[in-house]
Amino acid sequence: MYHRIILVGNLGRDPEMRYTPSGQPVTNLSVATNRTYTDSSGSQVKETVWFRVSVWGKQAETCHQYLRKGRQVLVEGRLVADENGNPRVWTRQDGTPGASFEVTAQTVRFLGTRADAEPGTAEPGETPQSEEDIPF
């Protein structure tokens, strides 16, 4: 069996890198994907889905070195489910439920330009969600 997920989105915060006890580098990315659609009443709806992405090895070091909050990326990888095959479920600070989708990256491609990743931007001209809603 095989599955692959492809995401194009913006980083919600700067990458965080650490090393496993064996010395393997791993970088965690918070990627927001957005879509806008018109509902049945004719109103435009903006939907944001957050993904927690783990990048391993040399690619982890490169992501940590060059990526910053707001930068657009394309991630190819696989979904990582909980023990029941579902996304990780958690409770927000306001008590409402949330879920995060976790992805192990095989490839991360940097999109846009470095200037697109100015501090405080999640997408050019728009902030989809407050950082308080990010589960990690």
JONORVEN-V342030 format. One record per helix or strand of 2 or more residues. SS is the DSSP state (alpha for helix, beta for strand). FROM is the first residue (numbers start at 1). TO is the last residue. Records with the same first field share a line. If there is no record, write none. Layout:
# JONORVEN-V342030
SS = FROM-TO ; FROM-TO
This chain:
# JONORVEN-V342030
beta = 5-11 ; 16-19 ; 25-38 ; 44-56 ; 72-80 ; 88-91 ; 97-110
alpha = 58-66 ; 114-117 ; 131-133
